[in-house]
C-alpha cells in the first residue's frame, strides 16, 4: 500500500449521501481516492476487492453495524492490517471506547471539523493508533461488547426462526394450493379427453388424423393437446408432492434394464426424429432393486430426456450400469453441449431453465428446447425418496467443442424402509 498524500485509496462506509459528498470534497481536494459504500455487507466485499489504504467507518449503517463490520475485517488475515477509523455521530460517553474495542484504530466524531479532517486522516494513514485507556477499562468494554454481540446474534436467530416458520407455512399453503388446483383442473381435462376419444372411435366422424382441417384431424389435435396439458399438471403436482414430502411410492422387486429400454423407446417414439445413437452396457447384469417402477420411469425419462435435449443430432448417449456394494449405479453420458460449473446444482432446482425461454417447446426431446424447469427437480425427488442420490459431472458448457455431461444415479438394492 502507498500511504503518501494524494496517492491513498480510502473506503468510506456511510449511508448518508450528504456526508459522502462532504468527505469526497475534503479528501478529493487533497488527491485521495474515495470509494463510498452504503452498507456493512457490501463494505466487506469492496474492502476485499479494493484493498484500500484506510477505511472510514460509520457506526450506524444497515445490515451489519460499523462495530460488526470492523470486527469481521479484523478477523480476515489479508485485511487485518488496514487502518479503520470510526467517523460517527455516536458521541455519547463510551462510544469512542466501544469503537476501539471493536477494532477501530481511531475515532472522529461527527459533525466533522472541516479544518482538521484532512490532517486527521493523514495521521491515521501514517500509523496513528488510539488506545482505550487502562487495562481495567479495556476489559470492561470487551465484556460489554461481547454481550452486545451475543444479544444481537440471539435476536437475529429468533428473527430467522420466525421468518423460516413463516416461509414453511407459505410453502405448505403453496403446495396445498397447487395440489388442489391440479386435481380440480385434471378432472375436467380427463372428461374432455374421454369424450374426444369416444368421438375418435365413432366411424361417422369424417376424415383422418393426418388430413388437415378434417373433423377427425381436429379431434386428434384436441386429444393430443389435452394429453399434453395433463402431463404438465401431473409434473407440477408431482414436484409439489416431493416438496411436501407426500410422494407415495409403491415398491416391489424390479429390474432396471427393461425399464431403461422402455424409457428410451418412449422418448424416441413421442417426438420428432432425432439422429442420436444410444449405446448400453452392463444393464443386463444389474441385480434387482426394490422400488416404484412407475416413479423411477418418470425420473429416468426426465434425466435421459435431458441428455437427448442437449445433445445435437449425430451425437451419442451412453447408458451404463454396474453394482457398487449395496447400490446400483446408473450413468447417463451424452456428447452434448455440457453444463457450466455454476449450473451443475442449480439444474436440479424447481423452475430453473438453462436455455432462453424463447426456445420453449412442448417437446421433451427437441434440441435445446426449454421446458418448465421441473423435470430434473422431480427426478431428484423421486430418486432421493428411494434412498438414492443423483448428481452431474461436466467439464463445462461449450456448444462448439461439445464436452458432454454425465448424470450419475445411485439406488439402494433392497432397502424397504427408505
CORGI-V714754 format. One record per residue. N is the residue number from 0. PHI is phi in radians with two decimals (none if undefined). D_FIRST is the distance of its C-alpha to the first C-alpha in Angstrom with 2 decimals. Layout:
BEGIN
n: <N | N>
phi: <PHI | PHI>
d_first: <D_FIRST | D_FIRST>
END
This chain:
BEGIN
n: <0 | 1 | 2 | 3 | 4 | 5 | 6 | 7 | 8 | 9 | 10 | 11 | 12 | 13 | 14 | 15 | 16 | 17 | 18 | 19 | 20 | 21 | 22 | 23 | 24 | 25 | 26 | 27 | 28 | 29 | 30 | 31 | 32 | 33 | 34 | 35 | 36 | 37 | 38 | 39 | 40 | 41 | 42 | 43 | 44 | 45 | 46 | 47 | 48 | 49 | 50 | 51 | 52 | 53 | 54 | 55 | 56 | 57 | 58 | 59 | 60 | 61 | 62 | 63 | 64 | 65 | 66 | 67 | 68 | 69 | 70 | 71 | 72 | 73 | 74 | 75 | 76 | 77 | 78 | 79 | 80 | 81 | 82 | 83 | 84 | 85 | 86 | 87 | 88 | 89 | 90 | 91 | 92 | 93 | 94 | 95 | 96 | 97 | 98 | 99 | 100 | 101 | 102 | 103 | 104 | 105 | 106 | 107 | 108 | 109 | 110 | 111 | 112 | 113 | 114 | 115 | 116 | 117 | 118 | 119 | 120 | 121 | 122 | 123 | 124 | 125 | 126 | 127 | 128 | 129 | 130 | 131 | 132 | 133 | 134 | 135 | 136 | 137 | 138 | 139 | 140 | 141 | 142 | 143 | 144 | 145 | 146 | 147 | 148 | 149 | 150 | 151 | 152 | 153 | 154 | 155 | 156 | 157 | 158 | 159 | 160 | 161 | 162 | 163 | 164 | 165 | 166 | 167 | 168 | 169 | 170 | 171 | 172 | 173 | 174 | 175 | 176 | 177 | 178 | 179 | 180 | 181 | 182 | 183 | 184 | 185 | 186 | 187 | 188 | 189 | 190 | 191 | 192 | 193 | 194 | 195 | 196 | 197 | 198 | 199 | 200 | 201 | 202 | 203 | 204 | 205 | 206 | 207 | 208 | 209 | 210 | 211 | 212 | 213 | 214 | 215 | 216 | 217 | 218 | 219 | 220 | 221 | 222 | 223 | 224 | 225 | 226 | 227 | 228 | 229 | 230 | 231 | 232 | 233 | 234 | 235 | 236 | 237 | 238 | 239 | 240 | 241 | 242 | 243 | 244 | 245 | 246 | 247 | 248 | 249 | 250 | 251 | 252 | 253 | 254 | 255 | 256 | 257 | 258 | 259 | 260 | 261 | 262 | 263 | 264 | 265 | 266 | 267 | 268 | 269 | 270 | 271 | 272 | 273 | 274 | 275 | 276 | 277 | 278 | 279 | 280 | 281 | 282 | 283 | 284 | 285 | 286 | 287 | 288 | 289 | 290 | 291 | 292 | 293 | 294 | 295 | 296 | 297 | 298 | 299 | 300 | 301 | 302 | 303 | 304 | 305 | 306 | 307 | 308 | 309 | 310 | 311 | 312 | 313 | 314 | 315 | 316 | 317 | 318 | 319 | 320 | 321 | 322 | 323 | 324 | 325 | 326 | 327 | 328 | 329 | 330 | 331 | 332 | 333 | 334 | 335 | 336 | 337 | 338 | 339 | 340 | 341 | 342 | 343 | 344 | 345 | 346 | 347 | 348 | 349 | 350 | 351 | 352 | 353 | 354 | 355 | 356 | 357 | 358 | 359 | 360 | 361 | 362 | 363 | 364 | 365 | 366 | 367 | 368 | 369 | 370 | 371 | 372 | 373 | 374 | 375 | 376 | 377 | 378 | 379 | 380 | 381 | 382 | 383 | 384 | 385 | 386 | 387 | 388 | 389 | 390 | 391 | 392 | 393 | 394 | 395 | 396 | 397 | 398 | 399 | 400 | 401 | 402 | 403 | 404 | 405 | 406 | 407 | 408 | 409 | 410 | 411 | 412 | 413 | 414 | 415 | 416 | 417>
phi: <none | -2.03 | -1.68 | -1.13 | -1.00 | 1.52 | -2.09 | -1.31 | -1.81 | -2.15 | -1.76 | -1.94 | -1.62 | -2.77 | -1.79 | -1.79 | -1.00 | -1.12 | -1.15 | -1.09 | -1.07 | -1.12 | -1.13 | -1.09 | -1.15 | -1.15 | -1.43 | -1.11 | -1.16 | -1.62 | 1.64 | -1.33 | -1.65 | -1.95 | -1.95 | -1.66 | -2.31 | -1.57 | -2.40 | -1.17 | -1.09 | -1.12 | -1.04 | -1.08 | -1.11 | -1.18 | -1.08 | -1.07 | -1.36 | -1.59 | 0.84 | -1.28 | -1.52 | -2.76 | -2.11 | -1.73 | -2.08 | -1.32 | -1.49 | -1.60 | -2.13 | -1.45 | 1.24 | -2.29 | -1.34 | -1.07 | -1.05 | -1.17 | -1.11 | -1.08 | -1.08 | -1.09 | -1.10 | -1.13 | -1.72 | -1.83 | -0.89 | -1.27 | -2.01 | -1.10 | -1.53 | -1.22 | -1.12 | -2.19 | -2.14 | -1.31 | -2.11 | -2.59 | -1.49 | -1.31 | -2.13 | -1.32 | -1.01 | 1.64 | -1.13 | -1.06 | -1.13 | -1.12 | -1.12 | -1.20 | -1.11 | -1.19 | 2.23 | -1.23 | -1.56 | -2.85 | -2.56 | -2.15 | -1.33 | -1.71 | -1.21 | -1.21 | -1.48 | -1.08 | -1.40 | -1.91 | -1.01 | -1.07 | -1.18 | -1.09 | -1.07 | -1.07 | -1.09 | -1.22 | -1.11 | -1.50 | 1.99 | -1.10 | -2.35 | -1.52 | -2.02 | -1.23 | 2.59 | -1.26 | -0.99 | -1.11 | -1.12 | -1.09 | -1.09 | -1.06 | -1.25 | -1.10 | -1.09 | -1.05 | -1.16 | -1.09 | -1.11 | -1.08 | -1.12 | -1.13 | -1.11 | -1.17 | -1.11 | -1.06 | -1.08 | -1.13 | -1.10 | -1.12 | -1.13 | -1.17 | -1.10 | -1.13 | -1.13 | -1.16 | -1.09 | -1.16 | -1.12 | -1.11 | -1.14 | -1.12 | -1.12 | -1.14 | -1.08 | -1.15 | -1.09 | -1.10 | -1.12 | -1.13 | -1.10 | -1.16 | -1.12 | -1.09 | -1.17 | -1.12 | -1.37 | -1.15 | -1.11 | -1.16 | -1.09 | -1.09 | -1.13 | -1.04 | -1.10 | -1.12 | -1.20 | -1.12 | -1.11 | -1.08 | -1.15 | -1.14 | -1.47 | -1.44 | -1.15 | -1.42 | -1.34 | -1.40 | 1.51 | -2.37 | -1.17 | -1.80 | -1.62 | -1.02 | 1.29 | -1.37 | -0.96 | -1.18 | -1.09 | -1.13 | -1.10 | -1.13 | -1.15 | -1.09 | -1.09 | -1.10 | -1.15 | -1.14 | -1.12 | -1.15 | -1.13 | -1.09 | -1.14 | -1.10 | -1.07 | -1.10 | -1.14 | -1.09 | -1.11 | -1.13 | -1.13 | -1.14 | -1.12 | -1.09 | -1.06 | -1.48 | 1.18 | -2.06 | -1.29 | -1.54 | -1.97 | -1.89 | -1.64 | -2.78 | -1.16 | -2.68 | -1.96 | -1.56 | -1.00 | -1.12 | -1.12 | -1.15 | -1.12 | -1.14 | -1.06 | -1.09 | -1.08 | -1.09 | -1.16 | -1.23 | -1.49 | -1.69 | -2.55 | -1.07 | -1.02 | -2.13 | -1.52 | -2.25 | -1.81 | -1.80 | -2.26 | -2.16 | -2.65 | 1.42 | -1.20 | -1.17 | -1.62 | -1.25 | -1.28 | -1.19 | -2.10 | -1.89 | -2.81 | -1.64 | -1.09 | -1.15 | -1.18 | -1.15 | -1.05 | -1.06 | -1.09 | -1.18 | -1.11 | -1.21 | -1.27 | -1.18 | -1.06 | -1.13 | -1.09 | -1.12 | -1.10 | -1.88 | -2.03 | -1.19 | -0.97 | 1.64 | -1.53 | -2.17 | -2.25 | -1.89 | -2.07 | -2.17 | -2.57 | -2.77 | -1.59 | -2.19 | 0.92 | -1.74 | -2.30 | -1.90 | -1.93 | -1.99 | -2.09 | -2.01 | -1.94 | -2.14 | -1.95 | -1.63 | -1.30 | 1.40 | -2.35 | -1.12 | -0.93 | -1.24 | -1.77 | -1.10 | -1.68 | -1.09 | -1.12 | -1.54 | -1.47 | -1.17 | 1.16 | -1.50 | -2.07 | -1.30 | -1.51 | -1.03 | -1.11 | -1.17 | -1.57 | -0.98 | -2.56 | -1.31 | -1.24 | -1.38 | -2.29 | -1.04 | -1.04 | 1.06 | -1.31 | -1.36 | -2.46 | -1.41 | 1.36 | -1.98 | -1.04 | -1.31 | -1.10 | -1.16 | -1.03 | -1.09 | -1.04 | -1.16 | -1.15 | -1.21 | -1.14 | -1.51 | 1.43 | -1.82 | -2.44 | -2.47 | -2.64 | -2.19 | -2.18 | -2.82 | -1.29 | 2.39 | -1.62 | -2.81 | -1.41 | -1.81 | -1.46 | 0.94 | -1.27 | 1.37 | -2.46 | -2.31 | -1.63 | -1.92 | -2.21 | -1.99 | -2.24 | -1.22 | -1.32 | -2.40 | -1.50 | -1.21 | -1.48 | -1.14>
d_first: <0.00 | 3.79 | 6.33 | 9.26 | 12.11 | 12.77 | 9.43 | 7.89 | 8.83 | 11.27 | 13.69 | 17.09 | 19.54 | 22.89 | 26.24 | 27.82 | 27.56 | 28.59 | 25.77 | 23.23 | 24.87 | 24.84 | 21.16 | 20.31 | 22.65 | 21.45 | 17.70 | 18.33 | 20.48 | 17.64 | 15.66 | 13.29 | 13.20 | 15.02 | 15.85 | 18.96 | 20.24 | 23.82 | 24.30 | 22.93 | 23.37 | 21.68 | 18.73 | 18.11 | 18.37 | 16.06 | 13.28 | 13.84 | 13.79 | 11.02 | 8.35 | 7.70 | 6.05 | 9.75 | 13.04 | 16.33 | 19.11 | 22.75 | 25.08 | 28.03 | 26.81 | 28.60 | 28.77 | 26.65 | 26.35 | 23.23 | 24.13 | 24.42 | 21.23 | 19.31 | 21.27 | 20.66 | 16.84 | 17.13 | 19.29 | 17.02 | 15.52 | 12.44 | 11.71 | 13.37 | 10.67 | 9.38 | 11.40 | 14.48 | 16.99 | 20.49 | 21.88 | 25.41 | 29.11 | 29.86 | 31.00 | 33.92 | 34.39 | 32.04 | 29.56 | 26.87 | 27.57 | 27.57 | 24.08 | 22.81 | 24.87 | 23.39 | 19.89 | 18.67 | 17.14 | 19.16 | 21.87 | 22.71 | 26.21 | 27.58 | 28.96 | 25.95 | 26.85 | 25.91 | 26.30 | 23.89 | 21.36 | 18.82 | 19.10 | 18.75 | 15.49 | 14.19 | 15.49 | 13.70 | 10.27 | 11.50 | 12.52 | 15.94 | 17.60 | 21.12 | 23.81 | 26.69 | 29.52 | 32.10 | 31.99 | 34.99 | 33.37 | 30.23 | 32.57 | 34.54 | 31.63 | 30.38 | 33.89 | 34.06 | 30.77 | 31.96 | 35.25 | 33.66 | 31.64 | 34.85 | 36.90 | 34.54 | 34.49 | 38.29 | 38.58 | 36.46 | 38.55 | 41.73 | 40.57 | 39.70 | 43.06 | 44.90 | 43.13 | 43.85 | 47.49 | 47.80 | 46.31 | 48.73 | 51.59 | 50.62 | 50.29 | 53.76 | 55.20 | 53.74 | 55.10 | 58.48 | 58.59 | 57.83 | 60.44 | 63.01 | 62.33 | 62.47 | 65.74 | 67.23 | 66.33 | 67.37 | 70.86 | 71.87 | 70.18 | 72.33 | 75.35 | 74.53 | 73.93 | 77.17 | 79.29 | 77.80 | 78.66 | 82.18 | 82.53 | 81.26 | 83.97 | 86.62 | 88.52 | 89.43 | 85.84 | 85.98 | 83.67 | 81.24 | 77.64 | 76.78 | 78.72 | 76.42 | 77.74 | 80.56 | 81.00 | 80.22 | 77.06 | 75.82 | 76.65 | 74.77 | 71.65 | 71.97 | 72.32 | 69.27 | 67.12 | 68.37 | 67.66 | 64.13 | 63.49 | 64.83 | 62.33 | 59.48 | 60.80 | 61.22 | 57.64 | 56.26 | 58.64 | 57.79 | 54.04 | 54.84 | 57.01 | 54.20 | 51.80 | 54.49 | 55.31 | 58.84 | 59.14 | 62.56 | 63.10 | 66.54 | 65.99 | 68.39 | 68.43 | 67.43 | 66.34 | 63.42 | 64.76 | 67.28 | 64.87 | 62.18 | 64.79 | 66.09 | 62.61 | 62.14 | 65.66 | 65.17 | 61.92 | 63.58 | 66.67 | 65.04 | 63.06 | 63.27 | 63.58 | 60.36 | 60.36 | 58.68 | 59.78 | 59.84 | 59.98 | 60.72 | 60.49 | 61.34 | 62.46 | 66.07 | 65.14 | 63.23 | 64.86 | 65.90 | 63.52 | 64.31 | 63.08 | 63.90 | 64.87 | 64.65 | 61.15 | 59.89 | 61.47 | 59.36 | 56.13 | 56.85 | 57.97 | 54.67 | 52.63 | 54.84 | 55.12 | 51.34 | 51.45 | 54.19 | 52.39 | 49.22 | 51.04 | 52.36 | 55.99 | 56.69 | 54.36 | 55.16 | 54.90 | 55.38 | 56.49 | 56.73 | 57.59 | 57.87 | 58.19 | 55.38 | 56.99 | 58.26 | 56.63 | 57.25 | 54.40 | 54.71 | 52.29 | 52.39 | 50.58 | 50.50 | 49.49 | 48.00 | 44.81 | 42.82 | 40.50 | 36.73 | 34.87 | 33.99 | 37.71 | 39.26 | 39.57 | 39.77 | 42.98 | 44.79 | 44.03 | 46.66 | 46.78 | 43.85 | 44.79 | 42.94 | 44.69 | 45.07 | 47.70 | 49.52 | 50.57 | 52.27 | 55.65 | 58.20 | 58.55 | 57.12 | 56.66 | 55.96 | 53.05 | 49.77 | 51.83 | 50.21 | 51.80 | 51.37 | 48.59 | 50.76 | 52.15 | 49.49 | 48.94 | 52.68 | 52.71 | 50.10 | 51.98 | 55.26 | 53.92 | 52.15 | 55.38 | 57.05 | 54.57 | 52.82 | 49.41 | 48.24 | 44.96 | 43.72 | 42.19 | 41.02 | 38.71 | 37.70 | 39.17 | 40.48 | 43.68 | 44.14 | 43.65 | 45.11 | 43.42 | 45.62 | 45.33 | 47.07 | 48.13 | 48.98 | 51.54 | 52.58 | 55.80 | 57.58 | 61.09 | 63.34 | 61.30 | 63.73 | 61.79 | 58.68>
END
